[in-house]
Amino acid sequence: MKTLGLIIAGLGLATTAVPASAQAWQSINSRQAQLDQRINQGVRSGSLNRAEATRLRNDLRGLARLEQRYRANGLTRWERQDLDRRMDAITKRVRFEKHDRQDRRGHR
C-alpha cells in the first residue's frame, strides 16, 4: 500500500514538473554578463582580437538598450522572443568569432 501511495505521489509530481521550454526567462543583463565574460576570456586567450570584441560588445549594448525600450511599456511575449532571438544570434557570433582562427592582428 505504501508503494502505491509513493507511485501516485510520484506521478503527481511528474505531471506538475515544468518543461524545459517554460523555464524562467533569463534577462538580457544576465545573458549579457555571461557573454561579456566569454568575450573577455577570448581576448585574453587570443581567440578574439580587439576589433571582434569591440563589435560584439557594441552589439550587446545595443540589445540592452532595445530591452530598455521594450520594458518601458511592459515586455510582451513577442518582445521577449525577439530579444531571445537577437541574443541567440550574438551568442552564435561570439562562438564563431572565437573559433575562426584569426590571431590578435586579424590574420588567419
PDB file as gemmi writes it, atoms N, CA and C in Angstrom:
CRYST1    1.000    1.000    1.000  90.00  90.00  90.00 P 1                      
ATOM      1  N   MET A   1       0.821  -1.188   0.000  1.00  0.00           N  
ATOM      2  CA  MET A   1       0.000   0.000   0.000  1.00  0.00           C  
ATOM      3  C   MET A   1       0.870   1.259   0.000  1.00  0.00           C  
ATOM      4  N   LYS A   2       1.973   1.210   0.758  1.00  0.00           N  
ATOM      5  CA  LYS A   2       2.865   2.373   0.787  1.00  0.00           C  
ATOM      6  C   LYS A   2       3.458   2.636  -0.590  1.00  0.00           C  
ATOM      7  N   THR A   3       3.825   1.555  -1.288  1.00  0.00           N  
ATOM      8  CA  THR A   3       4.428   1.748  -2.608  1.00  0.00           C  
ATOM      9  C   THR A   3       3.428   2.335  -3.590  1.00  0.00           C  
ATOM     10  N   LEU A   4       2.158   1.943  -3.484  1.00  0.00           N  
ATOM     11  CA  LEU A   4       1.136   2.509  -4.347  1.00  0.00           C  
ATOM     12  C   LEU A   4       0.988   4.006  -4.087  1.00  0.00           C  
ATOM     13  N   GLY A   5       1.034   4.388  -2.813  1.00  0.00           N  
ATOM     14  CA  GLY A   5       0.958   5.813  -2.459  1.00  0.00           C  
ATOM     15  C   GLY A   5       2.147   6.584  -2.992  1.00  0.00           C  
ATOM     16  N   LEU A   6       3.339   5.983  -2.926  1.00  0.00           N  
ATOM     17  CA  LEU A   6       4.546   6.634  -3.446  1.00  0.00           C  
ATOM     18  C   LEU A   6       4.479   6.784  -4.962  1.00  0.00           C  
ATOM     19  N   ILE A   7       3.960   5.764  -5.616  1.00  0.00           N  
ATOM     20  CA  ILE A   7       3.841   5.828  -7.072  1.00  0.00           C  
ATOM     21  C   ILE A   7       2.861   6.929  -7.469  1.00  0.00           C  
ATOM     22  N   ILE A   8       1.730   6.987  -6.788  1.00  0.00           N  
ATOM     23  CA  ILE A   8       0.729   8.022  -7.093  1.00  0.00           C  
ATOM     24  C   ILE A   8       1.304   9.408  -6.805  1.00  0.00           C  
ATOM     25  N   ALA A   9       2.004   9.545  -5.696  1.00  0.00           N  
ATOM     26  CA  ALA A   9       2.620  10.837  -5.367  1.00  0.00           C  
ATOM     27  C   ALA A   9       3.670  11.201  -6.414  1.00  0.00           C  
ATOM     28  N   GLY A  10       4.445  10.219  -6.860  1.00  0.00           N  
ATOM     29  CA  GLY A  10       5.453  10.457  -7.895  1.00  0.00           C  
ATOM     30  C   GLY A  10       4.832  10.881  -9.200  1.00  0.00           C  
ATOM     31  N   LEU A  11       3.714  10.272  -9.564  1.00  0.00           N  
ATOM     32  CA  LEU A  11       3.024  10.660 -10.788  1.00  0.00           C  
ATOM     33  C   LEU A  11       2.490  12.082 -10.684  1.00  0.00           C  
ATOM     34  N   GLY A  12       2.026  12.443  -9.513  1.00  0.00           N  
ATOM     35  CA  GLY A  12       1.533  13.802  -9.316  1.00  0.00           C  
ATOM     36  C   GLY A  12       2.648  14.821  -9.492  1.00  0.00           C  
ATOM     37  N   LEU A  13       3.834  14.506  -8.977  1.00  0.00           N  
ATOM     38  CA  LEU A  13       4.974  15.412  -9.150  1.00  0.00           C  
ATOM     39  C   LEU A  13       5.421  15.466 -10.597  1.00  0.00           C  
ATOM     40  N   ALA A  14       5.373  14.340 -11.265  1.00  0.00           N  
ATOM     41  CA  ALA A  14       5.804  14.288 -12.657  1.00  0.00           C  
ATOM     42  C   ALA A  14       4.908  15.138 -13.543  1.00  0.00           C  
ATOM     43  N   THR A  15       3.626  15.178 -13.264  1.00  0.00           N  
ATOM     44  CA  THR A  15       2.718  15.956 -14.103  1.00  0.00           C  
ATOM     45  C   THR A  15       2.798  17.444 -13.811  1.00  0.00           C  
ATOM     46  N   THR A  16       3.352  17.817 -12.656  1.00  0.00           N  
ATOM     47  CA  THR A  16       3.467  19.235 -12.342  1.00  0.00           C  
ATOM     48  C   THR A  16       4.858  19.778 -12.644  1.00  0.00           C  
ATOM     49  N   ALA A  17       5.743  18.935 -13.154  1.00  0.00           N  
ATOM     50  CA  ALA A  17       7.096  19.388 -13.475  1.00  0.00           C  
ATOM     51  C   ALA A  17       7.023  20.417 -14.596  1.00  0.00           C  
ATOM     52  N   VAL A  18       7.895  21.392 -14.530  1.00  0.00           N  
ATOM     53  CA  VAL A  18       7.927  22.455 -15.531  1.00  0.00           C  
ATOM     54  C   VAL A  18       8.765  21.978 -16.711  1.00  0.00           C  
ATOM     55  N   PRO A  19       8.227  22.045 -17.923  1.00  0.00           N  
ATOM     56  CA  PRO A  19       9.023  21.644 -19.082  1.00  0.00           C  
ATOM     57  C   PRO A  19      10.196  22.591 -19.281  1.00  0.00           C  
ATOM     58  N   ALA A  20      11.245  22.099 -19.927  1.00  0.00           N  
ATOM     59  CA  ALA A  20      12.454  22.905 -20.116  1.00  0.00           C  
ATOM     60  C   ALA A  20      12.171  24.196 -20.874  1.00  0.00           C  
ATOM     61  N   SER A  21      11.229  24.159 -21.813  1.00  0.00           N  
ATOM     62  CA  SER A  21      10.937  25.348 -22.605  1.00  0.00           C  
ATOM     63  C   SER A  21      10.217  26.428 -21.796  1.00  0.00           C  
ATOM     64  N   ALA A  22       9.672  26.073 -20.648  1.00  0.00           N  
ATOM     65  CA  ALA A  22       8.930  27.038 -19.843  1.00  0.00           C  
ATOM     66  C   ALA A  22       9.732  27.494 -18.624  1.00  0.00           C  
ATOM     67  N   GLN A  23      11.032  27.311 -18.671  1.00  0.00           N  
ATOM     68  CA  GLN A  23      11.864  27.746 -17.553  1.00  0.00           C  
ATOM     69  C   GLN A  23      11.810  29.259 -17.447  1.00  0.00           C  
ATOM     70  N   ALA A  24      12.189  29.754 -16.286  1.00  0.00           N  
ATOM     71  CA  ALA A  24      12.184  31.193 -16.065  1.00  0.00           C  
ATOM     72  C   ALA A  24      13.050  31.883 -17.108  1.00  0.00           C  
ATOM     73  N   TRP A  25      12.544  32.981 -17.614  1.00  0.00           N  
ATOM     74  CA  TRP A  25      13.262  33.714 -18.644  1.00  0.00           C  
ATOM     75  C   TRP A  25      14.445  34.406 -18.013  1.00  0.00           C  
ATOM     76  N   GLN A  26      15.592  34.287 -18.648  1.00  0.00           N  
ATOM     77  CA  GLN A  26      16.810  34.904 -18.151  1.00  0.00           C  
ATOM     78  C   GLN A  26      16.935  36.276 -18.802  1.00  0.00           C  
ATOM     79  N   SER A  27      17.117  37.298 -18.003  1.00  0.00           N  
ATOM     80  CA  SER A  27      17.148  38.655 -18.538  1.00  0.00           C  
ATOM     81  C   SER A  27      18.343  38.860 -19.457  1.00  0.00           C  
ATOM     82  N   ILE A  28      18.206  39.849 -20.304  1.00  0.00           N  
ATOM     83  CA  ILE A  28      19.292  40.204 -21.205  1.00  0.00           C  
ATOM     84  C   ILE A  28      20.540  40.560 -20.398  1.00  0.00           C  
ATOM     85  N   ASN A  29      20.348  41.229 -19.255  1.00  0.00           N  
ATOM     86  CA  ASN A  29      21.501  41.638 -18.450  1.00  0.00           C  
ATOM     87  C   ASN A  29      22.331  40.447 -17.991  1.00  0.00           C  
ATOM     88  N   SER A  30      21.681  39.385 -17.542  1.00  0.00           N  
ATOM     89  CA  SER A  30      22.446  38.230 -17.068  1.00  0.00           C  
ATOM     90  C   SER A  30      23.096  37.491 -18.235  1.00  0.00           C  
ATOM     91  N   ARG A  31      22.385  37.373 -19.345  1.00  0.00           N  
ATOM     92  CA  ARG A  31      22.982  36.736 -20.516  1.00  0.00           C  
ATOM     93  C   ARG A  31      24.118  37.601 -21.057  1.00  0.00           C  
ATOM     94  N   GLN A  32      23.925  38.935 -21.001  1.00  0.00           N  
ATOM     95  CA  GLN A  32      24.960  39.841 -21.468  1.00  0.00           C  
ATOM     96  C   GLN A  32      26.213  39.704 -20.605  1.00  0.00           C  
ATOM     97  N   ALA A  33      26.042  39.579 -19.303  1.00  0.00           N  
ATOM     98  CA  ALA A  33      27.189  39.425 -18.407  1.00  0.00           C  
ATOM     99  C   ALA A  33      27.943  38.133 -18.721  1.00  0.00           C  
ATOM    100  N   GLN A  34      27.211  37.060 -18.988  1.00  0.00           N  
ATOM    101  CA  GLN A  34      27.861  35.797 -19.330  1.00  0.00           C  
ATOM    102  C   GLN A  34      28.642  35.911 -20.642  1.00  0.00           C  
ATOM    103  N   LEU A  35      28.023  36.554 -21.637  1.00  0.00           N  
ATOM    104  CA  LEU A  35      28.707  36.715 -22.918  1.00  0.00           C  
ATOM    105  C   LEU A  35      29.906  37.639 -22.792  1.00  0.00           C  
ATOM    106  N   ASP A  36      29.777  38.684 -21.988  1.00  0.00           N  
ATOM    107  CA  ASP A  36      30.894  39.596 -21.783  1.00  0.00           C  
ATOM    108  C   ASP A  36      32.082  38.857 -21.167  1.00  0.00           C  
ATOM    109  N   GLN A  37      31.802  37.935 -20.241  1.00  0.00           N  
ATOM    110  CA  GLN A  37      32.879  37.123 -19.667  1.00  0.00           C  
ATOM    111  C   GLN A  37      33.524  36.246 -20.740  1.00  0.00           C  
ATOM    112  N   ARG A  38      32.709  35.680 -21.620  1.00  0.00           N  
ATOM    113  CA  ARG A  38      33.263  34.857 -22.703  1.00  0.00           C  
ATOM    114  C   ARG A  38      34.104  35.693 -23.657  1.00  0.00           C  
ATOM    115  N   ILE A  39      33.656  36.922 -23.916  1.00  0.00           N  
ATOM    116  CA  ILE A  39      34.423  37.814 -24.787  1.00  0.00           C  
ATOM    117  C   ILE A  39      35.755  38.151 -24.125  1.00  0.00           C  
ATOM    118  N   ASN A  40      35.715  38.508 -22.841  1.00  0.00           N  
ATOM    119  CA  ASN A  40      36.960  38.809 -22.122  1.00  0.00           C  
ATOM    120  C   ASN A  40      37.918  37.630 -22.151  1.00  0.00           C  
ATOM    121  N   GLN A  41      37.390  36.439 -21.928  1.00  0.00           N  
ATOM    122  CA  GLN A  41      38.220  35.235 -21.954  1.00  0.00           C  
ATOM    123  C   GLN A  41      38.815  35.044 -23.351  1.00  0.00           C  
ATOM    124  N   GLY A  42      38.020  35.313 -24.374  1.00  0.00           N  
ATOM    125  CA  GLY A  42      38.504  35.177 -25.744  1.00  0.00           C  
ATOM    126  C   GLY A  42      39.620  36.152 -26.065  1.00  0.00           C  
ATOM    127  N   VAL A  43      39.520  37.376 -25.557  1.00  0.00           N  
ATOM    128  CA  VAL A  43      40.572  38.367 -25.770  1.00  0.00           C  
ATOM    129  C   VAL A  43      41.843  37.916 -25.047  1.00  0.00           C  
ATOM    130  N   ARG A  44      41.694  37.462 -23.798  1.00  0.00           N  
ATOM    131  CA  ARG A  44      42.861  37.009 -23.025  1.00  0.00           C  
ATOM    132  C   ARG A  44      43.557  35.823 -23.682  1.00  0.00           C  
ATOM    133  N   SER A  45      42.770  34.905 -24.228  1.00  0.00           N  
ATOM    134  CA  SER A  45      43.368  33.708 -24.833  1.00  0.00           C  
ATOM    135  C   SER A  45      43.874  33.960 -26.246  1.00  0.00           C  
ATOM    136  N   GLY A  46      43.466  35.078 -26.842  1.00  0.00           N  
ATOM    137  CA  GLY A  46      43.884  35.382 -28.201  1.00  0.00           C  
ATOM    138  C   GLY A  46      42.924  34.856 -29.264  1.00  0.00           C  
ATOM    139  N   SER A  47      41.844  34.199 -28.857  1.00  0.00           N  
ATOM    140  CA  SER A  47      40.898  33.678 -29.848  1.00  0.00           C  
ATOM    141  C   SER A  47      39.978  34.775 -30.391  1.00  0.00           C  
ATOM    142  N   LEU A  48      39.937  35.923 -29.720  1.00  0.00           N  
ATOM    143  CA  LEU A  48      39.219  37.106 -30.226  1.00  0.00           C  
ATOM    144  C   LEU A  48      40.205  38.253 -30.295  1.00  0.00           C  
ATOM    145  N   ASN A  49      40.192  38.982 -31.417  1.00  0.00           N  
ATOM    146  CA  ASN A  49      41.024  40.181 -31.452  1.00  0.00           C  
ATOM    147  C   ASN A  49      40.197  41.361 -30.938  1.00  0.00           C  
ATOM    148  N   ARG A  50      40.834  42.477 -30.731  1.00  0.00           N  
ATOM    149  CA  ARG A  50      40.148  43.632 -30.124  1.00  0.00           C  
ATOM    150  C   ARG A  50      38.995  44.141 -30.982  1.00  0.00           C  
ATOM    151  N   ALA A  51      39.165  44.141 -32.292  1.00  0.00           N  
ATOM    152  CA  ALA A  51      38.097  44.628 -33.175  1.00  0.00           C  
ATOM    153  C   ALA A  51      36.855  43.734 -33.062  1.00  0.00           C  
ATOM    154  N   GLU A  52      37.070  42.417 -33.042  1.00  0.00           N  
ATOM    155  CA  GLU A  52      35.939  41.497 -32.890  1.00  0.00           C  
ATOM    156  C   GLU A  52      35.244  41.719 -31.550  1.00  0.00           C  
ATOM    157  N   ALA A  53      36.043  41.843 -30.493  1.00  0.00           N  
ATOM    158  CA  ALA A  53      35.483  42.038 -29.153  1.00  0.00           C  
ATOM    159  C   ALA A  53      34.695  43.342 -29.081  1.00  0.00           C  
ATOM    160  N   THR A  54      35.210  44.397 -29.685  1.00  0.00           N  
ATOM    161  CA  THR A  54      34.527  45.697 -29.673  1.00  0.00           C  
ATOM    162  C   THR A  54      33.186  45.601 -30.385  1.00  0.00           C  
ATOM    163  N   ARG A  55      33.159  44.965 -31.550  1.00  0.00           N  
ATOM    164  CA  ARG A  55      31.902  44.811 -32.291  1.00  0.00           C  
ATOM    165  C   ARG A  55      30.888  44.015 -31.487  1.00  0.00           C  
ATOM    166  N   LEU A  56      31.332  42.932 -30.878  1.00  0.00           N  
ATOM    167  CA  LEU A  56      30.421  42.098 -30.100  1.00  0.00           C  
ATOM    168  C   LEU A  56      29.878  42.852 -28.891  1.00  0.00           C  
ATOM    169  N   ARG A  57      30.738  43.595 -28.205  1.00  0.00           N  
ATOM    170  CA  ARG A  57      30.276  44.370 -27.040  1.00  0.00           C  
ATOM    171  C   ARG A  57      29.310  45.469 -27.456  1.00  0.00           C  
ATOM    172  N   ASN A  58      29.558  46.102 -28.602  1.00  0.00           N  
ATOM    173  CA  ASN A  58      28.624  47.121 -29.098  1.00  0.00           C  
ATOM    174  C   ASN A  58      27.264  46.504 -29.403  1.00  0.00           C  
ATOM    175  N   ASP A  59      27.270  45.308 -29.976  1.00  0.00           N  
ATOM    176  CA  ASP A  59      26.002  44.611 -30.245  1.00  0.00           C  
ATOM    177  C   ASP A  59      25.264  44.319 -28.946  1.00  0.00           C  
ATOM    178  N   LEU A  60      25.992  43.898 -27.912  1.00  0.00           N  
ATOM    179  CA  LEU A  60      25.372  43.615 -26.621  1.00  0.00           C  
ATOM    180  C   LEU A  60      24.773  44.875 -26.002  1.00  0.00           C  
ATOM    181  N   ARG A  61      25.500  45.985 -26.100  1.00  0.00           N  
ATOM    182  CA  ARG A  61      24.972  47.251 -25.554  1.00  0.00           C  
ATOM    183  C   ARG A  61      23.714  47.687 -26.306  1.00  0.00           C  
ATOM    184  N   GLY A  62      23.724  47.523 -27.617  1.00  0.00           N  
ATOM    185  CA  GLY A  62      22.542  47.864 -28.401  1.00  0.00           C  
ATOM    186  C   GLY A  62      21.340  47.018 -28.015  1.00  0.00           C  
ATOM    187  N   LEU A  63      21.578  45.753 -27.755  1.00  0.00           N  
ATOM    188  CA  LEU A  63      20.493  44.867 -27.338  1.00  0.00           C  
ATOM    189  C   LEU A  63      19.974  45.255 -25.954  1.00  0.00           C  
ATOM    190  N   ALA A  64      20.854  45.664 -25.072  1.00  0.00           N  
ATOM    191  CA  ALA A  64      20.419  46.102 -23.742  1.00  0.00           C  
ATOM    192  C   ALA A  64      19.561  47.368 -23.852  1.00  0.00           C  
ATOM    193  N   ARG A  65      19.926  48.281 -24.767  1.00  0.00           N  
ATOM    194  CA  ARG A  65      19.111  49.484 -24.982  1.00  0.00           C  
ATOM    195  C   ARG A  65      17.742  49.128 -25.544  1.00  0.00           C  
ATOM    196  N   LEU A  66      17.715  48.153 -26.463  1.00  0.00           N  
ATOM    197  CA  LEU A  66      16.432  47.708 -27.019  1.00  0.00           C  
ATOM    198  C   LEU A  66      15.563  47.106 -25.919  1.00  0.00           C  
ATOM    199  N   GLU A  67      16.160  46.320 -25.037  1.00  0.00           N  
ATOM    200  CA  GLU A  67      15.399  45.742 -23.926  1.00  0.00           C  
ATOM    201  C   GLU A  67      14.802  46.848 -23.061  1.00  0.00           C  
ATOM    202  N   GLN A  68      15.553  47.907 -22.802  1.00  0.00           N  
ATOM    203  CA  GLN A  68      15.022  49.026 -22.003  1.00  0.00           C  
ATOM    204  C   GLN A  68      13.822  49.658 -22.691  1.00  0.00           C  
ATOM    205  N   ARG A  69      13.907  49.836 -24.013  1.00  0.00           N  
ATOM    206  CA  ARG A  69      12.768  50.419 -24.742  1.00  0.00           C  
ATOM    207  C   ARG A  69      11.556  49.501 -24.672  1.00  0.00           C  
ATOM    208  N   TYR A  70      11.777  48.202 -24.835  1.00  0.00           N  
ATOM    209  CA  TYR A  70      10.674  47.254 -24.759  1.00  0.00           C  
ATOM    210  C   TYR A  70      10.045  47.252 -23.363  1.00  0.00           C  
ATOM    211  N   ARG A  71      10.867  47.325 -22.343  1.00  0.00           N  
ATOM    212  CA  ARG A  71      10.366  47.252 -20.974  1.00  0.00           C  
ATOM    213  C   ARG A  71       9.641  48.526 -20.531  1.00  0.00           C  
ATOM    214  N   ALA A  72       9.797  49.620 -21.245  1.00  0.00           N  
ATOM    215  CA  ALA A  72       9.173  50.881 -20.863  1.00  0.00           C  
ATOM    216  C   ALA A  72       7.652  50.747 -20.755  1.00  0.00           C  
ATOM    217  N   ASN A  73       7.061  49.945 -21.623  1.00  0.00           N  
ATOM    218  CA  ASN A  73       5.606  49.747 -21.604  1.00  0.00           C  
ATOM    219  C   ASN A  73       5.228  48.325 -21.203  1.00  0.00           C  
ATOM    220  N   GLY A  74       6.150  47.616 -20.618  1.00  0.00           N  
ATOM    221  CA  GLY A  74       5.897  46.220 -20.266  1.00  0.00           C  
ATOM    222  C   GLY A  74       6.366  45.319 -21.384  1.00  0.00           C  
ATOM    223  N   LEU A  75       6.980  44.231 -21.035  1.00  0.00           N  
ATOM    224  CA  LEU A  75       7.571  43.320 -22.007  1.00  0.00           C  
ATOM    225  C   LEU A  75       6.526  42.306 -22.475  1.00  0.00           C  
ATOM    226  N   THR A  76       6.205  42.341 -23.760  1.00  0.00           N  
ATOM    227  CA  THR A  76       5.242  41.389 -24.315  1.00  0.00           C  
ATOM    228  C   THR A  76       5.947  40.083 -24.661  1.00  0.00           C  
ATOM    229  N   ARG A  77       5.174  39.058 -24.948  1.00  0.00           N  
ATOM    230  CA  ARG A  77       5.755  37.769 -25.335  1.00  0.00           C  
ATOM    231  C   ARG A  77       6.576  37.922 -26.611  1.00  0.00           C  
ATOM    232  N   TRP A  78       6.041  38.659 -27.587  1.00  0.00           N  
ATOM    233  CA  TRP A  78       6.756  38.858 -28.843  1.00  0.00           C  
ATOM    234  C   TRP A  78       8.082  39.560 -28.598  1.00  0.00           C  
ATOM    235  N   GLU A  79       8.085  40.596 -27.749  1.00  0.00           N  
ATOM    236  CA  GLU A  79       9.315  41.324 -27.461  1.00  0.00           C  
ATOM    237  C   GLU A  79      10.341  40.428 -26.768  1.00  0.00           C  
ATOM    238  N   ARG A  80       9.870  39.610 -25.856  1.00  0.00           N  
ATOM    239  CA  ARG A  80      10.772  38.668 -25.173  1.00  0.00           C  
ATOM    240  C   ARG A  80      11.378  37.693 -26.174  1.00  0.00           C  
ATOM    241  N   GLN A  81      10.560  37.184 -27.087  1.00  0.00           N  
ATOM    242  CA  GLN A  81      11.061  36.263 -28.108  1.00  0.00           C  
ATOM    243  C   GLN A  81      12.039  36.966 -29.043  1.00  0.00           C  
ATOM    244  N   ASP A  82      11.738  38.222 -29.375  1.00  0.00           N  
ATOM    245  CA  ASP A  82      12.636  38.996 -30.225  1.00  0.00           C  
ATOM    246  C   ASP A  82      13.991  39.178 -29.532  1.00  0.00           C  
ATOM    247  N   LEU A  83      13.975  39.530 -28.267  1.00  0.00           N  
ATOM    248  CA  LEU A  83      15.222  39.688 -27.516  1.00  0.00           C  
ATOM    249  C   LEU A  83      15.992  38.371 -27.452  1.00  0.00           C  
ATOM    250  N   ASP A  84      15.277  37.277 -27.230  1.00  0.00           N  
ATOM    251  CA  ASP A  84      15.933  35.965 -27.179  1.00  0.00           C  
ATOM    252  C   ASP A  84      16.575  35.615 -28.523  1.00  0.00           C  
ATOM    253  N   ARG A  85      15.860  35.867 -29.613  1.00  0.00           N  
ATOM    254  CA  ARG A  85      16.415  35.574 -30.944  1.00  0.00           C  
ATOM    255  C   ARG A  85      17.670  36.400 -31.194  1.00  0.00           C  
ATOM    256  N   ARG A  86      17.595  37.673 -30.851  1.00  0.00           N  
ATOM    257  CA  ARG A  86      18.753  38.542 -31.063  1.00  0.00           C  
ATOM    258  C   ARG A  86      19.936  38.121 -30.189  1.00  0.00           C  
ATOM    259  N   MET A  87      19.655  37.745 -28.936  1.00  0.00           N  
ATOM    260  CA  MET A  87      20.730  37.297 -28.051  1.00  0.00           C  
ATOM    261  C   MET A  87      21.326  35.991 -28.559  1.00  0.00           C  
ATOM    262  N   ASP A  88      20.484  35.097 -29.062  1.00  0.00           N  
ATOM    263  CA  ASP A  88      20.986  33.847 -29.623  1.00  0.00           C  
ATOM    264  C   ASP A  88      21.912  34.119 -30.808  1.00  0.00           C  
ATOM    265  N   ALA A  89      21.549  35.094 -31.628  1.00  0.00           N  
ATOM    266  CA  ALA A  89      22.379  35.432 -32.784  1.00  0.00           C  
ATOM    267  C   ALA A  89      23.742  35.973 -32.336  1.00  0.00           C  
ATOM    268  N   ILE A  90      23.748  36.820 -31.313  1.00  0.00           N  
ATOM    269  CA  ILE A  90      25.017  37.348 -30.801  1.00  0.00           C  
ATOM    270  C   ILE A  90      25.842  36.219 -30.191  1.00  0.00           C  
ATOM    271  N   THR A  91      25.180  35.317 -29.479  1.00  0.00           N  
ATOM    272  CA  THR A  91      25.877  34.173 -28.888  1.00  0.00           C  
ATOM    273  C   THR A  91      26.551  33.334 -29.969  1.00  0.00           C  
ATOM    274  N   LYS A  92      25.852  33.114 -31.079  1.00  0.00           N  
ATOM    275  CA  LYS A  92      26.431  32.352 -32.190  1.00  0.00           C  
ATOM    276  C   LYS A  92      27.613  33.086 -32.802  1.00  0.00           C  
ATOM    277  N   ARG A  93      27.510  34.421 -32.900  1.00  0.00           N  
ATOM    278  CA  ARG A  93      28.621  35.193 -33.450  1.00  0.00           C  
ATOM    279  C   ARG A  93      29.839  35.142 -32.538  1.00  0.00           C  
ATOM    280  N   VAL A  94      29.612  35.172 -31.214  1.00  0.00           N  
ATOM    281  CA  VAL A  94      30.735  35.050 -30.273  1.00  0.00           C  
ATOM    282  C   VAL A  94      31.411  33.704 -30.504  1.00  0.00           C  
ATOM    283  N   ARG A  95      30.622  32.649 -30.580  1.00  0.00           N  
ATOM    284  CA  ARG A  95      31.180  31.309 -30.796  1.00  0.00           C  
ATOM    285  C   ARG A  95      31.952  31.253 -32.111  1.00  0.00           C  
ATOM    286  N   PHE A  96      31.373  31.810 -33.172  1.00  0.00           N  
ATOM    287  CA  PHE A  96      32.040  31.803 -34.474  1.00  0.00           C  
ATOM    288  C   PHE A  96      33.352  32.573 -34.418  1.00  0.00           C  
ATOM    289  N   GLU A  97      33.301  33.787 -33.892  1.00  0.00           N  
ATOM    290  CA  GLU A  97      34.494  34.632 -33.849  1.00  0.00           C  
ATOM    291  C   GLU A  97      35.606  34.013 -33.006  1.00  0.00           C  
ATOM    292  N   LYS A  98      35.227  33.324 -31.936  1.00  0.00           N  
ATOM    293  CA  LYS A  98      36.246  32.690 -31.091  1.00  0.00           C  
ATOM    294  C   LYS A  98      36.920  31.515 -31.794  1.00  0.00           C  
ATOM    295  N   HIS A  99      36.251  30.933 -32.774  1.00  0.00           N  
ATOM    296  CA  HIS A  99      36.786  29.738 -33.418  1.00  0.00           C  
ATOM    297  C   HIS A  99      37.142  29.956 -34.884  1.00  0.00           C  
ATOM    298  N   ASP A 100      37.249  31.216 -35.327  1.00  0.00           N  
ATOM    299  CA  ASP A 100      37.543  31.462 -36.739  1.00  0.00           C  
ATOM    300  C   ASP A 100      39.037  31.482 -37.048  1.00  0.00           C  
ATOM    301  N   ARG A 101      39.869  31.189 -36.064  1.00  0.00           N  
ATOM    302  CA  ARG A 101      41.308  31.037 -36.204  1.00  0.00           C  
ATOM    303  C   ARG A 101      42.030  32.316 -36.617  1.00  0.00           C  
ATOM    304  N   GLN A 102      41.429  33.469 -36.355  1.00  0.00           N  
ATOM    305  CA  GLN A 102      42.145  34.724 -36.569  1.00  0.00           C  
ATOM    306  C   GLN A 102      43.008  34.991 -35.345  1.00  0.00           C  
ATOM    307  N   ASP A 103      44.180  35.562 -35.602  1.00  0.00           N  
ATOM    308  CA  ASP A 103      45.024  35.907 -34.468  1.00  0.00           C  
ATOM    309  C   ASP A 103      44.722  37.323 -34.014  1.00  0.00           C  
ATOM    310  N   ARG A 104      45.467  37.806 -33.054  1.00  0.00           N  
ATOM    311  CA  ARG A 104      45.220  39.130 -32.471  1.00  0.00           C  
ATOM    312  C   ARG A 104      45.304  40.245 -33.508  1.00  0.00           C  
ATOM    313  N   ARG A 105      46.079  40.043 -34.559  1.00  0.00           N  
ATOM    314  CA  ARG A 105      46.225  41.078 -35.586  1.00  0.00           C  
ATOM    315  C   ARG A 105      45.144  40.979 -36.632  1.00  0.00           C  
ATOM    316  N   GLY A 106      44.273  39.967 -36.544  1.00  0.00           N  
ATOM    317  CA  GLY A 106      43.197  39.803 -37.517  1.00  0.00           C  
ATOM    318  C   GLY A 106      43.558  38.936 -38.699  1.00  0.00           C  
ATOM    319  N   HIS A 107      44.738  38.277 -38.661  1.00  0.00           N  
ATOM    320  CA  HIS A 107      45.162  37.401 -39.748  1.00  0.00           C  
ATOM    321  C   HIS A 107      44.771  35.964 -39.478  1.00  0.00           C  
ATOM    322  N   ARG A 108      44.600  35.247 -40.520  1.00  0.00           N  
ATOM    323  CA  ARG A 108      44.277  33.811 -40.406  1.00  0.00           C  
ATOM    324  C   ARG A 108      45.530  33.003 -40.308  1.00  0.00           C  
TER     325      ARG A 108                                                      
END                                                                             
